[in-house]
Structure formats: structure tokens, C-alpha cells
Amino acid sequence: MRAGWIVCFTISFLLEHAGPAQAQSLYFPPVLGNQWDTQSPAALQWCTSEIPALHSYLNQTNTRGFLVLKDGKIVIEQYFGGFTADSVWYWASAGKSLTAFLIGIAKSEGLLSLQDSSSKYLGSGWTSAPANKEGMIKVVHQLSMTTGLNDGLGNADCTNDTCLVYLQDAGTRWAYHNAPYTLLDEVIRSATGVSNNLYVQQKLRPVTGFNGLFLPIGYNQVFFSTPRMMARFGLLMLNQGKWNTTTVLNDTAYFRQMINSSQALNPAYGYLWWLNGKSSYRLPQTQFSFPGPLLPNAPMDTYSAMGRDGQLIMVSPSQNLVVVRVGDNPNTGLVPTFYADTLWQYLQAVICNPISVAEKQMELRPKAYPNPFKNTLSLTEAQPNAIYTLYDAAGRIHAQSTSLPLHTAEIAPGLYILETKTTAFQHRQKVIKQ
């Protein structure tokens, strides 16, 4: 997404009725209006002296809005560049996670099954794959990014049948492919009889006060709302699909599946949610598996909705935290994992959280610097007898040496993988060329 895509429109946030009583451990803002209780970082005994550094980093990285909820209450809320609590912004691919929630509601109402062939809702011939291969693609494969359709043909957003080409059998390959996800909008429409916008209005707005709008941009359906609406959705997720004591998504098995590994190919991916604390992870436009957790500096139970240009909703049940960031591009890729992890570094300093043993071990691994890089790339600690290789997302080698730094002036900007390999050690980490 680009900031220039922001659409000037007015969203009515008038709601149908007030919400139920407050839950025992979490605060929920009223359904009507924009009132939201706050608590101060000082009252939580957070390290308030670290807040200016967090605000400075947010400002330097083109942030428009940033919120932190603790136990449902707003602890930090900061806006930049004329942005306000009422300003509307796009979710980019963070909207995928909202779509997963809507699919769960439709499933809980008996309107669809994850094991249904997608052709039941999209019609036969929605791809150019052979009929038997197309028939193998199920709703669950669209949710888990395992349709087996080729994401490397040029425009991964294109939903025309001619753009949806068979590569491998469904369920045998993980690839971050926008087009099959986007067609879940049509699955919702076909299964429920209403658009995803009307489904949000029917199922979320009356109970939670959540509102917003999916708008067509190219082939994509992009969700727009205010940052506080993103925080409402994060709070709904934190309370496992309930708003206060009222259930919005009553399929608890689906909720668990949504925020746990949906397949073994990329254990850090659920049903359109990114998962921390797994043994490895993959990123868009690459078939590499990176060892270790997705966000080493975040609580290990964090699950995240992530979108291009740094749109983030991050939820940590163990800490009762919801973190929201919206803004322009902070020099990151399609999914802002590197940026999100750096945000957690600053936030953990504010919270005064000690570093766990696992996180400490991650810190001890040699890290690439500078990252993002321009003309040279090195490591915090060179490894004896190592081979250093810089790959692009397709696995092509762009630089290789037995010494550091790597010279990268002629390499195009983008996401790369730096591999450090010895006879006893192999480590890969993502790096960004500016």
C-alpha cells in the first residue's frame, strides 16, 4: 500500500446499542462514543524515562498513530504529523487477520466448512489449474497460504483465473500469495449472502463498537479504520473472541487454530495471523526457513496482524497487551517483521521487562549491521572459517565471501537473507538493502 492511496471518506461510527457489563480482568470501552479509560505508565511502574526514546523512534520511522493497551486500558497513545484519534488509515495486509475472524464467524454459524473445496464458493474454473488440482484447494488452504498456486508470475495480487496457475498440490507449499487470500471475500459473500462490509456491520459493530470499511484498490480489498478501531479488534482477540462477556466468535476450536501453527511448512503462520515463539519462520517472497522466533524481542506468545508500510496489531495474552501502529513506510518489506521486532525492543525498555533466557540466547547470535544497509554489510561478530552468503528472496546469490564486510553497492534495494555457515554452525537472518 502507499500513503497516497488514502481515500477521503467519512465512516459513520453510530452504533445500535450499548455493550454489556465489564469483564473481570479486562476493561472494555463503551460501545457508543469514543470514551476509553486510561492508566499511566508510572502507575504500572514502567520505566517512564524510556518513553521519549520510543516516541523519537516512532517519529523517525514515519509513524502516524501508536497505541498500547494494558488490561484493555490505554497506557500510551501518540499521534504524529497532524494525525488524530479520529483519522482514518489503511490496514494493508493486517486486514487479512480480520478476514480470518469473519471466516470463523461464518464457520461457527454453519455457513461454511474449512474443508470445503473453494470451488463450492468461487465456482469451477476460478483458477487455470487442471480441474482435479483446483478441486483440491480448500478454504483452509486459502487461510493458511498453502493453495499451491504460483505466486511468482509477476502480479501476486491478480485474481483473474489466468493469473492463478498450478505449481504444487494444495497443502504442500507455503507462499505468501495475496490473490487466493483476496478471494476469501467472495467465499464470505457466497457463504453468507452478504458482503464482508455488511458482515462486519452485522457481527462486530453492534456488540464491540468496531467499524470500518473494505475498499477496492486494484485487485485488493483494503480495510480502513481509525487506530482505536484497530485497538478494539486487538482487545476482542485478547479476550478470545469475546467482547466483555458477550461472545462474538463462539467456535473456540477455530479461534485456537487461527492463532496456532496452521501447517508445518511455516510454523509461524496461523490462519492469516503471524505467530511468535515458534522454532522457525518463513517470510513473503522466499522459501527459506529462518531459525528461531519471528520477533525475538516480543513476548513469545505474541500473535500479530501485519501489513505493508508497518501497519501492526500485536497481541500478547501473557502480558495482557495490545500494540497498534499505523503509518507510512518505515523502510520495511511486505510484512514488517524487522520493524515490529525493533518496536518491541523500545517497548520492552519502557515496560522494564527482563530479557528471558531464550531471548538472551537470540541476542548472542551475531547480528547483521547496519540493517538496513547500503554499501557494506557486516556482523557484530565474525565467525572462524565461515562462508558469508547474501541471497535474495528467490534464493539467488548476490554476494559471497569468507571475510567481512560484504560489498553491496551494486545490489538493488529489497529484502535479502544473510547466511553465515561453518562446518558446525549455520544461521540465516533477514536484512534490508536501502
C-alpha positions in Angstrom: 0.0 0.0 0.0 1.0 3.6 -0.5 0.0 6.5 1.7 -1.2 8.2 -1.5 -3.9 5.6 -1.7 -5.6 7.0 1.4 -9.2 7.6 0.4 -11.1 10.6 1.7 -14.3 9.3 3.0 -16.4 9.5 6.1 -17.2 6.4 8.2 -20.2 6.6 10.5 -19.4 5.2 13.9 -23.0 5.5 15.2 -23.9 2.2 16.8 -27.1 0.3 17.5 -26.9 -0.3 21.3 -24.6 -0.2 24.3 -22.4 -3.1 25.3 -22.7 -5.5 28.3 -21.1 -5.2 31.7 -17.3 -5.1 32.3 -15.4 -8.4 32.4 -13.5 -9.3 35.5 -9.9 -9.0 34.3 -10.1 -6.7 31.2 -11.5 -3.3 30.7 -13.7 -2.7 27.6 -14.6 0.8 26.3 -18.2 1.6 25.8 -19.7 0.6 22.5 -21.1 4.1 21.9 -18.8 7.0 21.5 -15.0 7.4 21.8 -14.5 7.2 25.6 -11.7 4.9 26.6 -10.2 4.6 30.1 -6.5 5.2 30.5 -3.8 4.3 33.0 -0.4 6.0 33.3 2.9 4.2 32.7 4.0 5.4 36.1 1.1 3.7 37.8 2.2 0.5 36.2 5.8 1.1 37.4 7.0 1.2 33.9 10.3 2.9 33.1 8.9 6.3 32.0 12.4 7.6 31.3 12.5 5.3 28.2 9.3 6.8 26.7 11.0 9.7 24.9 13.3 7.3 23.0 10.2 5.2 21.9 8.4 8.4 20.7 11.5 9.5 18.9 11.9 6.2 17.1 8.2 6.2 16.1 8.5 9.7 14.7 11.7 8.9 12.8 10.0 5.9 11.2 7.0 7.8 9.6 4.5 6.7 12.3 1.1 8.3 12.2 -0.5 6.6 15.2 0.7 4.3 18.1 -1.3 2.8 20.9 -0.5 0.4 23.7 -3.3 -1.2 25.8 -2.6 -2.9 29.1 -5.5 -4.8 30.6 -7.7 -3.1 28.0 -6.9 0.4 29.1 -4.8 2.9 27.0 -1.4 3.4 28.5 0.4 5.0 25.5 -1.4 6.9 22.7 0.7 9.1 20.4 -0.1 10.7 17.0 2.3 12.5 14.6 2.1 14.8 11.7 -1.4 16.1 12.2 -2.9 12.6 12.6 -5.5 12.3 15.4 -7.6 9.7 17.2 -10.3 10.2 14.5 -8.0 9.9 11.5 -8.7 7.0 9.1 -5.9 4.8 7.8 -5.5 1.6 5.8 -4.7 -1.7 7.4 -2.9 -3.2 4.3 -2.3 -6.9 4.9 -3.2 -6.6 8.6 -6.8 -6.8 7.2 -6.1 -10.4 6.4 -6.4 -11.2 10.1 -9.8 -9.5 10.2 -10.9 -11.6 7.3 -9.8 -14.8 9.2 -12.0 -13.7 12.1 -15.0 -13.2 9.7 -14.5 -16.7 8.2 -14.5 -18.1 11.8 -17.9 -16.5 12.4 -19.3 -17.9 9.2 -18.0 -21.3 10.2 -19.5 -21.1 13.6 -22.9 -20.3 12.1 -22.6 -23.4 9.9 -22.4 -21.4 6.7 -19.1 -23.0 5.5 -16.6 -25.6 6.4 -12.8 -25.1 6.1 -12.6 -28.5 4.4 -15.0 -27.4 1.6 -13.4 -27.1 -1.8 -13.0 -23.4 -2.6 -14.8 -24.1 -5.9 -18.0 -24.6 -3.9 -18.0 -20.8 -3.3 -15.9 -19.5 -6.2 -17.3 -21.7 -8.9 -15.3 -24.1 -11.1 -12.6 -22.5 -13.2 -11.7 -19.8 -10.7 -8.1 -20.9 -11.5 -6.3 -22.1 -14.6 -5.2 -25.2 -12.8 -6.4 -28.6 -14.0 -9.9 -29.3 -12.6 -8.7 -32.1 -10.3 -5.9 -29.9 -8.9 -8.3 -26.9 -8.5 -10.7 -29.1 -6.7 -8.0 -30.0 -4.1 -7.8 -26.4 -2.9 -9.9 -25.9 0.2 -10.9 -22.8 2.3 -8.3 -23.9 4.8 -5.6 -23.6 2.2 -6.6 -20.0 1.4 -6.4 -19.2 5.2 -3.0 -20.9 5.6 -1.3 -19.6 2.4 -0.9 -23.2 1.1 -3.0 -23.2 -2.1 -0.1 -24.4 -4.2 -0.8 -21.7 -6.8 2.2 -19.9 -8.3 3.0 -16.6 -6.6 6.0 -15.8 -8.8 4.3 -14.9 -12.1 4.5 -11.1 -11.8 1.4 -9.8 -10.1 0.7 -11.8 -7.0 -2.5 -9.7 -6.4 -4.2 -10.7 -9.7 -7.3 -12.7 -9.0 -8.1 -13.5 -12.7 -8.1 -17.2 -13.5 -5.3 -16.7 -15.9 -3.1 -15.4 -13.0 -3.9 -18.4 -10.7 -1.6 -21.1 -12.1 -1.0 -24.5 -10.6 2.5 -25.1 -9.2 2.2 -27.7 -6.5 -0.7 -29.7 -4.9 -2.6 -27.7 -2.2 -1.1 -28.1 1.2 2.4 -29.0 0.0 3.9 -25.5 -0.3 3.6 -22.3 1.8 3.8 -19.0 0.0 2.5 -15.6 0.9 0.2 -15.1 -2.0 -2.3 -12.2 -1.9 -4.7 -13.3 -4.7 -6.1 -16.6 -3.1 -6.5 -14.7 0.2 -8.4 -11.9 -1.5 -10.9 -14.4 -3.0 -11.9 -15.2 0.6 -14.0 -12.1 0.3 -16.1 -13.9 -2.4 -16.1 -17.0 -0.2 -17.7 -14.9 2.6 -20.2 -13.3 0.2 -21.2 -16.7 -1.3 -21.5 -18.4 2.1 -23.3 -15.7 3.9 -25.2 -13.9 1.2 -23.7 -10.5 2.2 -20.5 -8.6 1.5 -17.7 -8.6 4.0 -18.5 -4.9 4.8 -22.1 -5.8 5.7 -20.9 -8.8 7.7 -18.7 -6.6 9.8 -21.7 -4.3 10.4 -23.9 -7.2 11.4 -21.5 -9.2 13.5 -18.9 -6.8 15.1 -20.4 -3.3 15.2 -23.4 -3.8 17.5 -21.5 -5.7 20.2 -18.0 -4.2 20.1 -18.4 -0.8 18.5 -15.9 -1.8 15.9 -16.3 -0.2 12.5 -14.5 0.5 9.3 -14.7 -0.2 5.6 -13.2 -2.5 3.0 -12.5 -0.6 -0.2 -11.4 -2.0 -3.6 -7.9 -0.9 -4.6 -6.7 -2.7 -7.7 -7.4 -6.4 -7.2 -7.3 -5.9 -3.4 -9.9 -5.2 -0.8 -8.2 -2.9 1.7 -9.7 -2.2 5.2 -9.7 1.3 6.5 -10.4 2.5 10.1 -9.1 4.5 12.9 -6.2 3.3 15.1 -8.7 3.0 18.0 -10.8 0.6 15.9 -7.7 -1.5 15.4 -7.2 -1.5 19.2 -10.8 -2.6 19.6 -10.2 -5.6 17.3 -7.0 -6.4 19.2 -8.8 -6.3 22.5 -11.5 -8.6 21.1 -8.7 -11.0 20.1 -7.0 -10.7 23.5 -10.3 -11.8 25.1 -10.5 -14.9 22.8 -13.3 -13.6 20.6 -15.5 -12.1 23.4 -16.3 -8.5 24.0 -16.6 -8.3 27.7 -18.8 -11.3 28.4 -20.6 -11.4 25.1 -19.3 -14.0 22.6 -18.7 -12.7 19.1 -16.8 -15.8 17.8 -18.2 -18.8 19.6 -16.1 -21.5 17.8 -13.3 -21.8 20.4 -11.6 -24.6 18.4 -11.4 -22.3 15.4 -10.1 -19.5 17.5 -7.3 -21.7 18.8 -6.4 -22.9 15.3 -6.4 -19.3 14.0 -3.6 -18.3 16.3 -1.6 -21.5 16.3 0.5 -23.1 13.5 -1.8 -23.9 10.6 0.7 -26.2 8.9 4.3 -27.4 9.4 5.8 -25.6 6.4 5.8 -22.3 8.2 5.0 -22.8 11.9 4.9 -19.0 12.4 1.7 -18.7 10.4 -1.8 -19.5 11.6 -4.9 -18.6 9.8 -3.8 -15.2 8.3 -2.1 -14.4 11.7 1.7 -14.2 12.3 2.9 -16.2 15.3 5.8 -15.6 17.6 7.7 -18.2 19.7 8.0 -20.9 17.0 11.1 -22.9 16.1 11.3 -21.2 12.7 9.5 -18.9 10.3 9.3 -18.0 6.6 8.7 -14.6 5.0 7.0 -13.4 1.9 8.8 -14.0 -1.4 11.1 -16.6 -0.1 11.2 -20.3 0.6 13.9 -20.0 3.2 13.2 -21.1 6.8 14.8 -18.9 9.4 15.6 -20.5 12.7 14.2 -19.1 15.9 11.2 -16.9 16.8 9.7 -14.3 14.4 10.0 -11.5 16.9 12.8 -12.3 19.4 12.2 -9.1 21.4 8.5 -9.6 21.8 6.7 -11.9 24.3 6.9 -15.4 22.9 3.1 -15.8 22.8 2.6 -12.7 20.7 0.4 -13.1 17.6 0.2 -10.3 15.0 -1.7 -8.8 12.2 0.9 -7.3 9.9 0.6 -5.1 6.8 2.8 -3.3 4.4 4.3 0.0 5.4 4.2 -1.1 9.1 0.5 -1.5 9.8 0.5 -3.6 13.0 -1.9 -5.1 15.6 0.1 -7.2 18.1 -1.4 -9.1 20.9 0.3 -10.7 23.9 -2.0 -12.7 26.2 0.6 -13.4 28.8 1.2 -9.6 29.2 -2.4 -8.5 28.5 -1.0 -6.2 25.9 -2.3 -4.9 22.6 0.0 -2.8 20.5 -1.1 -0.8 17.4 1.0 1.1 14.9 -0.1 2.8 11.7 1.8 5.0 9.3 3.9 5.4 6.2 6.7 3.1 5.1 9.4 2.7 7.8 11.7 1.1 5.2 10.5 -2.5 5.6 9.1 -5.2 3.4 5.6 -6.6 2.6 5.4 -7.9 6.2 7.2 -5.6 8.7 8.7 -8.2 11.0 12.1 -6.5 11.3 10.4 -3.2 12.2 7.9 -4.9 14.6 10.8 -6.5 16.5 12.7 -3.2 16.8 9.5 -1.6 18.1 9.4 -4.3 20.8 13.0 -3.5 21.8 11.9 0.0 22.6 8.7 -1.0 24.2 10.3 -3.7 26.4 12.6 -0.9 27.7 9.5 1.2 28.6 7.8 -1.8 30.3 11.1 -2.7 32.2 10.7 -6.3 31.2 13.7 -8.6 31.9 15.1 -10.5 28.9 14.2 -14.2 29.1 16.9 -16.9 28.7 15.6 -17.7 25.2 15.7 -14.1 24.2 19.2 -13.7 25.6 20.4 -16.6 23.5 18.9 -14.9 20.4 20.8 -11.7 21.3 24.1 -13.7 21.5 23.8 -14.7 17.9 25.9 -12.5 15.5 23.7 -9.8 14.1 24.0 -8.1 10.7 24.8 -4.4 10.8 24.0 -1.9 9.6 20.5 -3.1 9.0 19.0 -1.7 6.8 22.3 -1.4 4.9 23.6 0.5 1.8 27.1 -0.2 0.6 28.5 -2.7 3.0 27.2 -5.4 5.3 28.9 -7.0 8.3 28.3 -8.9 11.5 28.6 -8.0 15.2 31.0 -10.9 15.5 32.8 -12.7 12.7 32.8 -16.5 12.7 36.0 -18.5 12.2 36.2 -20.3 8.9 32.8 -19.1 7.9 31.3 -18.5 4.4 29.0 -15.5 4.2 26.4 -15.5 1.5 23.8 -12.9 0.6 20.7 -14.4 -1.0 17.6 -12.7 -2.5 14.1 -14.0 -1.7 14.2 -16.3 -4.7 17.4 -18.0 -3.4 19.8 -16.3 -5.9 23.3 -15.5 -4.6 24.2 -11.8 -4.8 27.4 -11.7 -2.7 29.6 -14.4 -1.1 32.9 -14.2 0.8 35.0 -15.8 3.5 35.6 -12.3 5.0 33.7 -9.3 6.1 32.3 -6.8 5.2 30.4 -7.8 2.2 30.4 -5.1 -0.5 26.9 -4.4 -1.7 26.9 -1.1 -3.5 25.7 -2.7 -6.8 22.9 -4.7 -5.2 19.3 -3.5 -5.8 17.2 -2.4 -2.8 15.0 -5.0 -1.2 14.8 -7.9 1.3 17.7 -10.3 1.4 18.9 -13.2 3.5 22.4 -13.2 5.0 23.7 -16.8 5.7 26.6 -17.5 8.0 27.8 -21.1 7.6 30.6 -23.1 9.1 31.1 -26.8 9.5 29.3 -26.7 12.9 27.1 -23.6 12.6 24.5 -22.2 10.2 22.5 -19.1 10.8 20.2 -17.1 8.5 18.8 -13.6 9.2 16.8 -11.2 7.1 18.4 -7.9 6.1 17.1 -4.9 4.1 19.0 -3.1 1.4 18.1 0.6 1.1 
